[in-house]
Amino acid sequence: MRITFSAHKDLNIKFQSHRSRDYTNPYLPVNQTAIEGIVQPTVGPDGKVKEPESNVLLASIENMQYAVTVDVLHTVFSAFGAVQKIAMFEKNGGMQALIQYPGMCSPMHPTGYALDLGAL
């Protein structure tokens, strides 16, 4: 799993499902959902991808050998702070997830790293 900052500031979770969860609003209806309009990172003048700090992380899940669920992501990312919302979606043939925290992500967050979920 590759982790970077997302350009999103607040995830709009309309209902709880196996692919999205709003931990701050348990009263949302339960249904299936999809997320559209994922913002691509911008490139700086030096040609490198600029990753502005954000309260939302983007996790790109590659080579899925195990079932990755909202609950698994919540367990993994709760180690870095209180997770507010999670939204999973498919893009370019791969699975991605947006994980929202209450405030800006600190240097303790795993951005720019790769995690192996096989140990879970």
DOPA-7183 format. One record per residue: residue number from 1; chain; x, y, z of N, C-alpha, C in turn. Coordinates in Angstrom, 2 decimals. Example, Ala and Ser with C-alpha at 12.3 -4.5 7.8 and 13.67 -1.06 7.14 Angstrom:
<vokols>
1;A;13.19;-5.69;7.80;12.30;-4.50;7.80;13.20;-3.30;7.80
2;A;12.85;-2.25;7.08;13.67;-1.06;7.14;12.90;0.03;7.87
</vokols>
This chain:
<vokols>
1;A;0.86;-1.16;0.00;0.00;0.00;0.00;0.90;1.22;0.00
2;A;0.65;2.14;-0.91;1.37;3.39;-1.01;0.51;4.49;-0.41
3;A;1.10;5.40;0.37;0.32;6.42;1.07;0.85;7.81;0.74
4;A;-0.06;8.71;0.31;0.29;10.09;0.00;-0.81;11.00;0.55
5;A;-0.54;12.32;0.52;-1.58;13.27;0.90;-2.59;13.38;-0.24
6;A;-3.82;13.66;0.09;-4.87;13.89;-0.89;-5.19;15.37;-0.94
7;A;-5.69;15.83;-2.07;-6.11;17.23;-2.19;-7.46;17.46;-1.54
8;A;-8.16;16.40;-1.19;-9.46;16.53;-0.52;-9.27;17.08;0.89
9;A;-10.21;17.88;1.33;-10.18;18.43;2.69;-11.26;17.82;3.57
10;A;-12.38;17.42;2.98;-13.48;16.82;3.73;-14.17;15.79;2.84
11;A;-14.19;14.56;3.29;-14.85;13.51;2.52;-16.35;13.61;2.69
12;A;-17.08;13.48;1.60;-18.53;13.54;1.63;-19.07;12.12;1.60
13;A;-19.31;11.56;2.76;-19.83;10.20;2.88;-21.35;10.32;3.02
14;A;-22.08;9.83;2.01;-23.53;9.98;2.00;-24.24;8.84;2.71
15;A;-23.60;7.67;2.77;-24.18;6.53;3.48;-23.08;5.54;3.83
16;A;-23.34;4.73;4.84;-22.38;3.73;5.30;-22.47;2.52;4.36
17;A;-21.34;1.93;4.03;-21.34;0.72;3.21;-20.06;-0.06;3.46
18;A;-19.87;-1.11;2.69;-18.65;-1.89;2.81;-17.46;-1.13;2.22
19;A;-17.71;0.00;1.56;-16.64;0.79;0.96;-16.52;2.20;1.53
20;A;-17.40;2.59;2.41;-17.30;3.92;3.00;-17.87;3.90;4.41
21;A;-17.27;4.72;5.26;-17.72;4.77;6.64;-17.43;6.15;7.20
22;A;-18.43;6.75;7.83;-18.26;8.02;8.54;-18.36;7.72;10.02
23;A;-17.21;7.71;10.70;-17.17;7.37;12.12;-17.70;8.50;13.00
24;A;-17.92;9.69;12.40;-18.45;10.82;13.17;-19.96;10.91;13.09
25;A;-20.59;10.14;12.18;-22.04;10.20;12.00;-22.62;8.80;11.81
26;A;-22.88;8.10;12.90;-23.39;6.73;12.79;-24.84;6.66;12.30
27;A;-25.51;7.80;12.15;-26.92;7.81;11.75;-27.12;7.85;10.24
28;A;-26.04;7.84;9.46;-26.18;7.83;8.01;-26.83;6.52;7.57
29;A;-27.63;6.56;6.49;-28.23;5.31;6.00;-27.15;4.37;5.45
30;A;-27.45;3.11;5.42;-26.52;2.10;4.92;-26.88;1.78;3.47
31;A;-25.88;1.85;2.59;-26.08;1.56;1.17;-24.72;1.47;0.49
32;A;-24.68;1.14;-0.80;-23.42;1.11;-1.55;-23.16;2.49;-2.12
33;A;-21.87;2.80;-2.32;-21.51;4.12;-2.81;-20.29;4.07;-3.73
34;A;-20.06;5.15;-4.45;-18.85;5.32;-5.25;-18.43;6.77;-5.12
35;A;-17.16;7.02;-5.25;-16.65;8.39;-5.16;-16.16;8.80;-6.53
36;A;-16.52;10.01;-6.94;-16.10;10.52;-8.24;-15.27;11.78;-8.04
37;A;-14.56;12.15;-9.06;-13.84;13.42;-9.04;-12.62;13.42;-8.14
38;A;-11.87;12.35;-8.13;-10.66;12.31;-7.31;-9.66;13.29;-7.93
39;A;-9.11;14.15;-7.11;-8.20;15.19;-7.57;-6.80;14.61;-7.74
40;A;-6.18;14.89;-8.87;-4.83;14.43;-9.12;-3.84;15.41;-8.50
41;A;-2.67;14.91;-8.05;-1.67;15.80;-7.47;-1.13;16.78;-8.51
42;A;-0.68;17.95;-8.06;-0.12;18.95;-8.96;1.39;18.78;-9.04
43;A;1.97;19.25;-10.13;3.41;19.14;-10.35;4.01;20.53;-10.20
44;A;5.11;20.61;-9.45;5.79;21.87;-9.23;6.67;22.24;-10.41
45;A;7.31;23.44;-10.36;8.16;23.89;-11.47;9.38;22.99;-11.68
46;A;9.78;22.27;-10.65;10.93;21.37;-10.77;10.54;20.01;-11.35
47;A;9.26;19.83;-11.65;8.79;18.58;-12.22;8.42;17.53;-11.20
48;A;8.62;17.83;-9.92;8.29;16.87;-8.86;6.85;17.09;-8.40
49;A;6.23;16.00;-7.98;4.85;16.08;-7.50;4.83;16.82;-6.17
50;A;3.97;17.83;-6.09;3.81;18.58;-4.85;2.73;17.91;-4.02
51;A;3.05;17.64;-2.77;2.08;17.02;-1.88;1.80;17.97;-0.72
52;A;0.80;18.83;-0.88;0.46;19.73;0.22;-0.06;18.93;1.40
53;A;0.28;19.40;2.59;-0.23;18.71;3.78;-1.74;18.80;3.78
54;A;-2.35;17.77;4.28;-3.80;17.67;4.25;-4.25;16.85;5.44
55;A;-5.53;16.90;5.73;-6.09;16.05;6.77;-6.65;14.76;6.17
56;A;-6.46;14.59;4.85;-6.94;13.39;4.16;-5.76;12.70;3.49
57;A;-5.61;11.41;3.74;-4.57;10.61;3.10;-5.18;9.76;1.99
58;A;-4.39;9.52;0.96;-4.78;8.64;-0.14;-3.93;7.39;-0.05
59;A;-4.56;6.25;0.12;-3.86;4.96;0.17;-4.15;4.21;-1.12
60;A;-3.09;3.89;-1.86;-3.22;3.09;-3.09;-2.85;1.66;-2.75
61;A;-3.79;0.76;-2.87;-3.59;-0.63;-2.47;-3.24;-1.42;-3.71
62;A;-2.01;-1.94;-3.73;-1.49;-2.64;-4.90;-1.33;-4.12;-4.60
63;A;-1.41;-4.94;-5.61;-1.21;-6.38;-5.48;-2.02;-6.96;-4.34
64;A;-3.32;-6.73;-4.38;-4.19;-7.20;-3.29;-4.19;-8.72;-3.22
65;A;-3.52;-9.25;-2.21;-3.50;-10.68;-1.97;-4.47;-11.05;-0.86
66;A;-4.91;-10.04;-0.12;-5.81;-10.24;1.00;-6.98;-9.28;0.85
67;A;-8.10;-9.62;1.46;-9.26;-8.73;1.43;-8.98;-7.50;2.29
68;A;-9.03;-6.34;1.69;-8.85;-5.09;2.42;-10.22;-4.46;2.55
69;A;-10.65;-4.27;3.79;-11.97;-3.71;4.07;-11.84;-2.38;4.78
70;A;-12.95;-1.70;4.93;-12.97;-0.45;5.70;-12.48;-0.71;7.12
71;A;-12.89;-1.82;7.70;-12.47;-2.14;9.07;-10.97;-2.37;9.18
72;A;-10.37;-3.03;8.18;-8.92;-3.25;8.18;-8.20;-1.91;8.09
73;A;-8.65;-1.04;7.17;-8.03;0.27;7.04;-8.18;1.09;8.31
74;A;-9.34;1.01;8.95;-9.55;1.74;10.20;-8.56;1.26;11.26
75;A;-8.36;-0.03;11.35;-7.41;-0.58;12.33;-6.00;-0.08;12.05
76;A;-5.57;-0.13;10.79;-4.21;0.29;10.43;-4.01;1.78;10.67
77;A;-4.93;2.61;10.18;-4.72;4.05;10.23;-5.09;4.68;11.57
78;A;-5.80;3.96;12.43;-6.08;4.47;13.78;-4.80;4.53;14.61
79;A;-3.79;3.80;14.21;-2.50;3.86;14.91;-1.86;5.24;14.78
80;A;-2.30;6.03;13.80;-1.71;7.35;13.56;-2.61;8.49;13.99
81;A;-3.78;8.19;14.56;-4.70;9.22;15.01;-6.14;8.77;14.87
82;A;-7.05;9.63;15.31;-8.48;9.33;15.27;-9.00;9.44;13.83
83;A;-9.40;8.32;13.26;-9.93;8.31;11.89;-11.39;8.75;11.92
84;A;-11.73;9.76;11.09;-13.10;10.24;11.02;-13.90;9.55;9.93
85;A;-13.31;9.45;8.74;-14.05;8.91;7.59;-13.10;8.10;6.71
86;A;-13.65;7.08;6.07;-12.90;6.27;5.10;-13.80;6.04;3.89
87;A;-13.23;6.20;2.70;-13.95;5.91;1.47;-13.04;5.10;0.55
88;A;-13.49;3.92;0.14;-12.74;3.06;-0.78;-13.37;3.14;-2.17
89;A;-12.54;3.05;-3.21;-13.02;3.10;-4.58;-12.00;2.46;-5.50
90;A;-12.45;2.09;-6.69;-11.56;1.53;-7.70;-11.20;2.62;-8.70
91;A;-9.91;2.63;-9.08;-9.44;3.60;-10.06;-8.29;2.97;-10.84
92;A;-8.37;3.06;-12.15;-7.33;2.51;-13.03;-7.02;1.05;-12.71
93;A;-8.03;0.28;-12.41;-7.86;-1.14;-12.16;-7.32;-1.48;-10.79
94;A;-7.13;-0.50;-9.93;-6.62;-0.75;-8.59;-7.56;-0.21;-7.53
95;A;-7.33;-0.61;-6.31;-8.15;-0.15;-5.19;-7.44;1.01;-4.50
96;A;-8.21;2.05;-4.17;-7.68;3.19;-3.43;-8.63;3.52;-2.29
97;A;-8.12;4.22;-1.30;-8.95;4.62;-0.17;-8.53;6.01;0.28
98;A;-9.51;6.81;0.68;-9.26;8.11;1.29;-9.55;7.96;2.77
99;A;-8.62;8.42;3.61;-8.75;8.32;5.06;-8.68;9.73;5.62
100;A;-9.73;10.16;6.31;-9.80;11.52;6.84;-9.56;11.53;8.34
101;A;-8.71;12.47;8.78;-8.43;12.74;10.19;-9.05;14.08;10.56
102;A;-9.21;14.37;11.86;-9.84;15.63;12.27;-9.02;16.87;11.92
103;A;-7.70;16.76;11.90;-6.85;17.92;11.62;-5.78;17.56;10.63
104;A;-4.90;18.51;10.36;-3.82;18.28;9.42;-2.99;17.08;9.87
105;A;-2.53;16.31;8.90;-1.71;15.14;9.20;-0.33;15.60;9.65
106;A;0.15;15.02;10.71;1.44;15.39;11.28;2.54;14.55;10.64
107;A;3.81;14.88;10.92;4.91;14.07;10.38;4.87;12.61;10.86
108;A;4.08;12.32;11.88;3.96;10.95;12.38;3.11;10.10;11.44
109;A;2.38;10.71;10.51;1.55;9.94;9.58;2.43;9.28;8.54
110;A;1.98;8.17;7.99;2.83;7.36;7.13;2.88;7.81;5.67
111;A;2.87;9.11;5.38;2.85;9.55;3.99;4.18;9.24;3.31
112;A;4.09;8.86;2.05;5.28;8.54;1.29;5.84;7.16;1.58
113;A;5.20;6.40;2.41;5.67;5.08;2.79;4.85;4.01;2.11
114;A;5.38;2.81;2.17;4.64;1.64;1.70;4.41;0.73;2.91
115;A;3.20;0.24;3.06;2.87;-0.67;4.16;2.52;-2.03;3.59
116;A;2.90;-3.08;4.31;2.53;-4.44;3.94;1.39;-4.87;4.84
117;A;0.22;-5.08;4.26;-0.96;-5.46;5.03;-1.04;-6.96;5.27
118;A;-0.07;-7.71;4.79;-0.10;-9.16;4.93;-0.04;-9.62;6.37
119;A;0.54;-8.83;7.26;0.66;-9.20;8.67;-0.68;-9.13;9.40
120;A;-1.67;-8.48;8.80;-2.98;-8.38;9.44;-3.72;-9.66;9.20
</vokols>
